[in-house]
Amino acid sequence: MVVLVVLVGVGAFLAYENTLPTTVAASVKDGQKDVPTDGSFVLKFSRGVSIATIRAAFSVTPATDGTITSVSGQTDYAWTPTKPLPELTKYTVSLKPIYDIGHHRVGAGQWTFTTIIIPRVTAITAGDGSPLKDGMEIDPGATMKLAFNDAMEPVTVKVTVGSQIANLKWAADYKSATFTTAGLASGPLSVQIAPGGRDQTGHIVASAFALKTGIYWHDREHTTPLPYPALIQIPNDELAWDQNGLQGADIIYEYLAEGGIDRLTAIYQNVPDVVGPMRSSRFISLKIARHYRGLLFQSGESQATRARAASDPTPQFFDTIGYQYRTNARYAPDNLMINGDRVRAAEGLYGIGAYTIPKTRPNLTGGSPVNSVNVDEHYSTYTYDANTGTYTKSELSHQLSDASLHQPLHIEMLVVVHTREWLLDVGDGHGAHIHDFDLDTNGRIDVFYKGQQFQGTWASTDSHGPLTFTLDNGQQVTLPQGLVWIDVVR
């Protein structure tokens, strides 16, 4: 009798349970905050429901692409967004009234949640607003800006610039801060944010931030790119000072011509709008043009130089109407000029293969501090400017400037090449003797870079390739971006 009563009770309970609606629960509580942006929204039903029914009744506001998949049979389903949800965004998930596979009613449901925000740096920009990435460079004294994706708690954000803690100036919304590099030395620079930074709601910065950049002076003048180097012969004496276009050169070789007068061979891969004045070449000019695989631009040529050029052919471009021109702003013969677009046009007349002089900023070690350098053979003094990380140049107490820019030259690296020199009696109007120099074997060098002096050797490893420079400690010397000045002396 007792057993019968129990069986009747169980059956009644099951019958009663079958009259109850099917319930649904969500993995996210209504009103929940700090929900991960890359997670899934899971619905758990007390009875089986077909996936097609759920897909028809399910919606997300604001509308967001996603997929519904079964997690466990026909009771557990997950909605997964196609891509991570935006941070700090409020969403509403709605489920319309439906029926399960046993035709039990499932009441409507609605859940509201807000995604988490993980504070982080969204951008770091230079003073002109351009975004910075590892390896990019900034100007001395530049202002940099850090932008965050959230309002930060300023006292928790510590930015190290080089070895110094930056003085951050925060915007009114605390989503960005600026700082300056004024007073920092030229050269490689790292910007880092220390761990522990928080936003104003207590969220910790997701990960450490670091930028590897560098402070260097940059020539911002307009230039025309060239397919291969242009080597332009430029006089260097009191009557020619100050020349146009020197700052835009990649490399300038300086050497004695005759009578104690210097001449320059300026090598360009991107040529400024105006270069000059232009004069004739010398024996060493032909060697430089051969080593740097370019076109030698000049005005006239002596019989001796012409004979030397014929013995080892060197592509040359002489003063030609429509390309070079005489300016009334200078006295003849130091008044022959050329424009950047005409250099490019002249190069188009020759079938010289494309060539780029390799340039990579060096990281030299083992030097000695030297802030002033005298090169007596060229009556020159080079003075290091720590604010720009470059050298200025004076000859016979005259500070050399670029006449187009109206500012002193900024030389990134000075290389003094010591080599053999010959005096040749050619009797061609240049005087009793002209200078010739060895650029095809090897010799000693002094390298001056970032206020440091380094010693080593130069070598001509390729008769039609640039000279190579190696320090005594075995380190290869690469040429930095910007103007490299090479003094060829005994």
C-alpha positions as CSV (number, residue, x, y, z in Angstrom):
1,M,0.0,0.0,0.0
2,V,2.8,2.3,0.8
3,V,4.6,1.5,-2.4
4,L,1.6,2.4,-4.4
5,V,1.2,5.8,-2.7
6,V,4.9,6.6,-3.5
7,L,4.5,5.7,-7.2
8,V,1.4,7.8,-7.5
9,G,3.3,10.7,-5.9
10,V,6.2,10.4,-8.3
11,G,3.9,10.3,-11.3
12,A,2.0,13.3,-10.1
13,F,5.2,15.2,-9.7
14,L,6.3,14.4,-13.1
15,A,3.0,15.4,-14.6
16,Y,3.2,18.7,-12.7
17,E,6.8,19.3,-13.9
18,N,5.8,18.8,-17.4
19,T,3.3,21.7,-17.2
20,L,6.1,24.2,-16.2
21,P,7.7,26.4,-18.8
22,T,11.2,25.8,-20.0
23,T,13.7,28.2,-18.3
24,V,16.8,29.8,-19.7
25,A,19.8,31.2,-17.9
26,A,22.7,33.3,-19.3
27,S,26.4,33.2,-18.6
28,V,26.3,37.0,-18.2
29,K,24.2,38.6,-15.5
30,D,21.9,41.4,-16.4
31,G,23.7,44.7,-15.8
32,Q,27.2,43.1,-15.6
33,K,30.2,45.2,-16.3
34,D,33.7,44.5,-17.4
35,V,32.6,41.7,-19.7
36,P,35.6,40.5,-21.9
37,T,35.4,41.7,-25.5
38,D,36.5,38.3,-27.0
39,G,34.2,36.0,-25.0
40,S,31.0,34.2,-25.8
41,F,27.4,34.7,-24.5
42,V,26.1,31.3,-23.4
43,L,22.4,30.4,-23.0
44,K,21.5,27.4,-20.9
45,F,17.9,25.9,-21.3
46,S,16.3,23.5,-18.9
47,R,14.9,21.5,-21.8
48,G,16.1,21.0,-25.4
49,V,15.5,23.7,-27.9
50,S,16.3,23.6,-31.6
51,I,19.2,25.8,-32.8
52,A,17.0,27.1,-35.7
53,T,14.4,28.4,-33.1
54,I,17.1,30.1,-31.1
55,R,18.7,31.8,-34.1
56,A,15.3,33.2,-35.2
57,A,14.6,34.6,-31.7
58,F,18.1,35.9,-30.8
59,S,19.3,39.5,-31.3
60,V,22.0,41.8,-30.1
61,T,21.8,45.6,-29.9
62,P,23.8,47.4,-31.2
63,A,23.7,45.0,-34.1
64,T,26.8,42.8,-34.1
65,D,27.8,40.0,-36.4
66,G,28.2,36.7,-34.7
67,T,27.3,32.9,-34.8
68,I,25.2,30.7,-32.6
69,T,26.6,27.2,-32.0
70,S,25.7,24.2,-29.8
71,V,27.9,23.8,-26.7
72,S,26.1,20.8,-25.2
73,G,23.4,18.9,-27.0
74,Q,20.2,21.0,-27.4
75,T,20.3,22.7,-24.1
76,D,23.5,24.9,-24.1
77,Y,24.2,27.4,-26.9
78,A,26.9,30.0,-27.4
79,W,26.7,33.2,-29.3
80,T,30.2,34.3,-30.4
81,P,31.0,37.6,-32.1
82,T,32.8,37.5,-35.4
83,K,35.4,39.8,-34.1
84,P,36.2,41.2,-30.6
85,L,33.6,43.7,-29.4
86,P,34.5,47.3,-28.9
87,E,35.7,48.2,-25.5
88,L,33.5,50.1,-22.9
89,T,30.3,49.5,-25.0
90,K,26.9,48.7,-23.6
91,Y,25.1,45.7,-25.3
92,T,21.6,44.3,-24.9
93,V,20.9,40.6,-25.8
94,S,17.3,39.8,-26.4
95,L,15.5,36.4,-26.8
96,K,11.9,36.5,-28.0
97,P,9.3,34.0,-26.5
98,I,9.8,30.6,-28.1
99,Y,8.8,26.9,-27.6
100,D,11.2,24.1,-27.0
101,I,11.2,20.8,-28.9
102,G,8.5,19.4,-26.6
103,H,6.4,22.5,-27.2
104,H,6.9,24.0,-23.8
105,R,6.9,27.7,-23.6
106,V,10.2,29.6,-23.1
107,G,9.6,33.1,-21.8
108,A,11.3,36.1,-23.3
109,G,14.7,37.1,-21.9
110,Q,16.8,40.3,-21.9
111,W,20.3,40.9,-20.6
112,T,22.3,44.1,-20.7
113,F,26.1,44.1,-20.2
114,T,29.1,46.5,-20.7
115,T,32.4,45.4,-22.2
116,I,35.6,45.9,-20.3
117,I,38.2,48.5,-21.3
118,I,41.9,47.6,-21.0
119,P,43.8,50.9,-21.0
120,R,46.7,51.0,-23.4
121,V,48.6,53.4,-25.7
122,T,46.8,53.7,-29.0
123,A,49.4,56.0,-30.7
124,I,52.6,57.9,-30.1
125,T,53.2,60.8,-32.5
126,A,55.8,63.3,-33.4
127,G,55.3,67.1,-33.1
128,D,53.8,67.3,-36.6
129,G,51.2,64.6,-35.7
130,S,52.8,61.8,-37.7
131,P,52.7,58.4,-36.0
132,L,55.9,56.9,-34.8
133,K,57.0,53.3,-35.1
134,D,60.2,51.5,-34.0
135,G,63.1,52.7,-36.1
136,M,61.7,56.0,-37.0
137,E,63.5,59.2,-36.0
138,I,62.5,62.6,-34.4
139,D,64.1,66.0,-34.5
140,P,66.1,67.4,-31.6
141,G,63.8,69.1,-29.0
142,A,60.7,67.5,-30.6
143,T,57.4,67.3,-28.7
144,M,55.9,63.8,-28.6
145,K,52.4,62.8,-27.8
146,L,51.0,59.7,-26.1
147,A,47.4,58.9,-26.8
148,F,45.4,56.4,-24.7
149,N,42.1,54.6,-25.3
150,D,40.8,55.7,-21.9
151,A,41.0,58.5,-19.4
152,M,44.0,57.8,-17.3
153,E,45.0,58.5,-13.7
154,P,48.0,60.7,-14.3
155,V,49.9,60.0,-11.1
156,T,50.1,56.3,-12.0
157,V,51.6,56.8,-15.5
158,K,55.4,56.9,-15.5
159,V,57.1,57.5,-18.9
160,T,60.9,57.1,-19.2
161,V,62.6,58.9,-22.1
162,G,66.1,57.6,-22.4
163,S,67.2,57.6,-18.8
164,Q,64.9,60.4,-17.6
165,I,61.4,60.5,-16.3
166,A,59.3,62.6,-18.7
167,N,57.3,65.6,-17.5
168,L,53.9,64.8,-18.9
169,K,51.4,67.5,-19.7
170,W,47.9,66.0,-19.8
171,A,45.0,67.0,-21.9
172,A,41.8,68.0,-20.2
173,D,40.2,64.6,-20.9
174,Y,43.3,62.8,-19.6
175,K,43.4,60.6,-22.7
176,S,46.6,62.0,-24.0
177,A,49.8,63.6,-22.7
178,T,52.7,65.4,-24.3
179,F,56.4,65.6,-23.4
180,T,59.5,67.1,-25.0
181,T,62.9,65.7,-25.8
182,A,64.6,69.1,-25.3
183,G,68.0,68.7,-23.7
184,L,68.4,65.0,-24.6
185,A,71.5,63.9,-26.4
186,S,71.4,63.0,-30.1
187,G,71.4,59.3,-30.9
188,P,69.3,56.3,-30.2
189,L,66.4,56.8,-27.8
190,S,63.9,54.5,-26.1
191,V,60.5,55.6,-24.7
192,Q,58.9,53.3,-22.1
193,I,55.9,53.2,-19.8
194,A,56.5,51.6,-16.5
195,P,54.1,48.9,-15.2
196,G,51.3,50.0,-12.9
197,G,49.6,52.6,-14.9
198,R,45.8,52.7,-14.4
199,D,42.8,54.4,-15.9
200,Q,40.3,56.4,-13.7
201,T,38.2,53.3,-13.0
202,G,41.1,51.3,-11.7
203,H,41.9,49.2,-14.8
204,I,45.6,48.3,-15.1
205,V,47.4,49.1,-18.4
206,A,47.4,45.9,-20.4
207,S,51.0,45.5,-21.2
208,A,54.3,47.4,-21.1
209,F,54.8,49.9,-23.9
210,A,58.2,50.7,-25.5
211,L,59.3,52.6,-28.6
212,K,62.8,52.5,-30.1
213,T,63.5,55.8,-31.9
214,G,66.3,58.2,-32.2
215,I,67.0,62.0,-32.0
216,Y,68.7,63.3,-35.1
217,W,68.9,66.5,-37.0
218,H,67.1,66.3,-40.4
219,D,67.3,68.3,-43.6
220,R,63.7,69.1,-44.5
221,E,64.3,70.8,-47.8
222,H,62.7,69.7,-51.0
223,T,64.7,67.2,-53.1
224,T,64.3,65.2,-56.3
225,P,65.0,61.4,-56.1
226,L,67.6,60.0,-58.5
227,P,67.9,56.5,-60.0
228,Y,71.7,56.5,-59.3
229,P,74.1,59.0,-57.7
230,A,74.9,62.4,-59.2
231,L,78.4,63.6,-58.4
232,I,78.6,67.4,-58.8
233,Q,81.9,69.3,-58.9
234,I,81.8,72.4,-56.7
235,P,84.6,74.9,-56.0
236,N,85.5,75.6,-52.4
237,D,87.2,79.0,-51.9
238,E,86.3,82.5,-50.8
239,L,84.9,83.4,-54.2
240,A,82.6,80.5,-54.2
241,W,81.3,80.7,-50.6
242,D,78.5,80.1,-49.7
243,Q,77.5,77.3,-52.1
244,N,74.0,76.1,-52.8
245,G,72.8,72.6,-52.1
246,L,75.6,71.3,-49.9
247,Q,73.3,70.3,-47.1
248,G,71.3,67.9,-49.3
249,A,74.3,65.9,-50.3
250,D,74.7,62.3,-49.0
251,I,78.5,62.5,-49.1
252,I,81.0,65.3,-49.9
253,Y,84.6,64.6,-50.7
254,E,87.0,67.5,-50.1
255,Y,90.5,67.5,-51.5
256,L,93.2,69.8,-52.8
257,A,93.1,70.7,-56.4
258,E,96.1,73.0,-57.0
259,G,97.5,76.2,-55.6
260,G,96.2,75.4,-52.1
261,I,92.6,75.6,-53.4
262,D,90.1,73.0,-52.3
263,R,87.5,71.3,-54.6
264,L,84.4,69.3,-53.6
265,T,82.7,66.3,-55.1
266,A,79.2,66.3,-53.8
267,I,77.3,63.0,-54.1
268,Y,73.5,63.1,-54.3
269,Q,70.9,60.4,-54.2
270,N,68.2,63.0,-53.7
271,V,69.2,66.3,-55.2
272,P,68.1,69.8,-53.8
273,D,66.3,72.3,-56.0
274,V,69.5,74.3,-56.7
275,V,73.2,73.1,-56.6
276,G,76.3,75.1,-57.4
277,P,78.4,76.8,-58.5
278,M,80.0,74.1,-60.6
279,R,83.6,73.8,-61.8
280,S,85.8,71.2,-63.5
281,S,86.8,67.8,-62.3
282,R,90.2,66.4,-61.2
283,F,91.8,63.0,-61.3
284,I,90.4,62.1,-57.9
285,S,86.9,63.2,-59.1
286,L,87.0,60.4,-61.7
287,K,88.0,57.9,-59.1
288,I,85.1,59.0,-56.8
289,A,82.6,58.8,-59.7
290,R,83.8,55.3,-60.5
291,H,83.6,54.2,-56.8
292,Y,80.0,55.5,-56.4
293,R,78.7,54.3,-59.8
294,G,77.2,57.7,-60.8
295,L,77.3,60.5,-63.4
296,L,79.9,63.2,-62.9
297,F,78.6,66.8,-63.5
298,Q,81.1,69.5,-64.2
299,S,82.1,72.5,-66.2
300,G,84.8,71.9,-68.7
301,E,87.8,69.6,-68.3
302,S,91.5,69.9,-68.7
303,Q,93.3,67.9,-71.4
304,A,95.1,65.9,-68.8
305,T,91.9,65.0,-67.0
306,R,90.2,64.2,-70.3
307,A,93.0,61.8,-71.1
308,R,92.7,60.2,-67.7
309,A,88.9,59.8,-68.1
310,A,89.4,58.1,-71.4
311,S,91.8,55.5,-70.0
312,D,89.2,54.4,-67.5
313,P,85.9,55.7,-68.9
314,T,83.8,57.7,-66.5
315,P,80.3,58.9,-67.4
316,Q,80.5,62.7,-67.4
317,F,78.0,65.5,-68.1
318,F,79.4,68.9,-69.1
319,D,77.7,72.3,-69.0
320,T,74.9,72.2,-71.5
321,I,72.3,74.8,-72.5
322,G,68.9,73.7,-71.1
323,Y,70.5,72.0,-68.1
324,Q,73.0,74.2,-66.4
325,Y,72.7,78.0,-66.4
326,R,74.7,81.1,-65.4
327,T,73.3,83.2,-62.6
328,N,73.7,86.9,-62.2
329,A,73.8,86.5,-58.4
330,R,77.4,85.2,-58.6
331,Y,80.6,86.4,-60.3
332,A,82.0,84.3,-63.2
333,P,83.4,81.7,-63.4
334,D,81.7,80.6,-60.1
335,N,78.2,81.2,-61.3
336,L,77.3,78.0,-63.2
337,M,74.3,76.4,-61.5
338,I,71.9,73.5,-62.0
339,N,68.4,72.7,-60.7
340,G,67.4,69.4,-59.2
341,D,64.9,68.5,-61.9
342,R,67.6,69.1,-64.6
343,V,70.0,66.8,-62.8
344,R,67.2,64.1,-63.0
345,A,66.6,64.9,-66.7
346,A,70.4,64.7,-67.5
347,E,70.6,61.3,-65.8
348,G,67.9,60.1,-68.1
349,L,70.2,60.6,-71.1
350,Y,72.5,57.9,-69.8
351,G,72.0,54.1,-69.6
352,I,73.6,53.8,-66.1
353,G,72.1,51.1,-63.9
354,A,70.2,52.0,-60.8
355,Y,72.3,52.2,-57.7
356,T,71.8,53.3,-54.1
357,I,74.6,54.1,-51.7
358,P,74.0,52.0,-48.6
359,K,73.3,54.1,-45.5
360,T,72.5,52.8,-42.0
361,R,73.0,54.8,-38.8
362,P,76.0,53.4,-37.0
363,N,76.3,52.5,-33.3
364,L,80.0,52.9,-32.8
365,T,81.8,51.9,-29.6
366,G,85.2,52.5,-28.2
367,G,85.6,56.2,-29.1
368,S,87.2,59.1,-27.2
369,P,85.4,62.4,-26.6
370,V,86.5,65.1,-29.0
371,N,84.4,68.2,-29.6
372,S,86.6,70.1,-32.0
373,V,88.7,68.8,-35.0
374,N,91.2,70.6,-37.1
375,V,92.1,69.5,-40.6
376,D,95.0,71.8,-41.3
377,E,95.5,70.6,-44.9
378,H,92.1,72.1,-45.7
379,Y,92.3,75.1,-43.3
380,S,89.2,73.6,-41.6
381,T,87.8,73.3,-38.1
382,Y,84.9,71.1,-37.3
383,T,82.9,71.8,-34.1
384,Y,80.5,69.4,-32.5
385,D,77.1,70.7,-31.6
386,A,75.5,68.5,-28.9
387,N,72.1,70.0,-29.3
388,T,71.8,68.7,-32.9
389,G,74.3,65.9,-32.8
390,T,76.1,67.4,-35.8
391,Y,79.3,69.2,-36.7
392,T,79.6,72.7,-38.1
393,K,82.5,73.5,-40.4
394,S,84.7,76.6,-40.7
395,E,87.4,77.3,-43.3
396,L,89.8,80.2,-42.8
397,S,87.5,81.3,-40.0
398,H,84.5,81.4,-42.3
399,Q,81.6,79.2,-41.2
400,L,80.3,77.3,-44.2
401,S,76.6,77.6,-44.8
402,D,74.1,76.4,-47.4
403,A,73.2,79.5,-49.4
404,S,69.7,78.1,-50.2
405,L,68.9,77.4,-46.5
406,H,70.7,80.4,-45.0
407,Q,72.0,78.3,-42.2
408,P,75.3,76.6,-41.2
409,L,76.0,73.2,-42.5
410,H,75.0,70.3,-40.3
411,I,77.5,67.4,-40.8
412,E,76.4,64.0,-39.4
413,M,79.8,62.3,-39.7
414,L,83.3,63.5,-40.5
415,V,85.8,61.0,-42.0
416,V,89.4,62.0,-42.5
417,V,90.9,59.7,-45.1
418,H,94.7,59.5,-45.0
419,T,96.2,58.3,-48.3
420,R,99.1,58.7,-50.7
421,E,99.3,61.8,-52.7
422,W,101.3,62.7,-55.9
423,L,102.1,66.0,-57.5
424,L,101.9,65.6,-61.3
425,D,103.4,68.1,-63.7
426,V,100.8,68.2,-66.5
427,G,101.4,71.7,-67.8
428,D,97.8,72.2,-68.9
429,G,97.0,75.5,-67.3
430,H,96.2,74.4,-63.8
431,G,99.7,75.3,-62.7
432,A,103.0,73.5,-62.6
433,H,101.6,70.6,-60.6
434,I,98.2,69.1,-59.8
435,H,97.3,66.7,-57.0
436,D,96.4,63.1,-57.4
437,F,95.4,60.8,-54.6
438,D,95.2,57.0,-54.1
439,L,91.6,55.8,-53.5
440,D,92.1,52.3,-54.7
441,T,94.2,50.6,-52.0
442,N,93.9,51.3,-48.3
443,G,95.0,53.5,-45.5
444,R,94.2,55.0,-42.1
445,I,91.1,57.0,-41.1
446,D,89.8,59.1,-38.3
447,V,86.1,59.0,-37.8
448,F,84.2,61.7,-35.9
449,Y,80.6,60.9,-34.9
450,K,78.4,62.2,-32.1
451,G,81.3,64.0,-30.4
452,Q,83.5,60.9,-30.4
453,Q,86.7,60.1,-32.3
454,F,87.3,56.6,-33.7
455,Q,90.4,55.3,-35.5
456,G,90.5,52.6,-38.2
457,T,91.3,51.9,-41.8
458,W,89.8,52.5,-45.2
459,A,89.9,50.1,-48.1
460,S,88.9,49.9,-51.7
461,T,87.5,46.3,-51.8
462,D,85.7,47.0,-55.1
463,S,87.1,49.3,-57.8
464,H,83.5,50.2,-58.7
465,G,82.0,50.3,-55.2
466,P,82.2,52.7,-52.2
467,L,85.2,52.8,-49.9
468,T,84.8,50.7,-46.8
469,F,85.6,51.8,-43.3
470,T,86.6,49.6,-40.4
471,L,87.5,50.6,-36.9
472,D,90.6,49.1,-35.2
473,N,88.2,47.1,-33.0
474,G,86.9,45.4,-36.1
475,Q,83.6,47.2,-36.2
476,Q,82.3,48.2,-39.6
477,V,81.5,51.8,-40.0
478,T,78.2,52.4,-41.8
479,L,77.3,55.8,-43.1
480,P,74.4,57.6,-41.3
481,Q,71.5,59.4,-43.0
482,G,72.4,63.0,-43.6
483,L,75.6,64.7,-44.7
484,V,78.8,62.8,-44.4
485,W,81.9,64.9,-45.0
486,I,85.1,63.1,-46.2
487,D,88.4,65.0,-46.1
488,V,91.1,63.3,-48.3
489,V,94.5,64.3,-46.9
490,R,98.1,63.0,-46.8
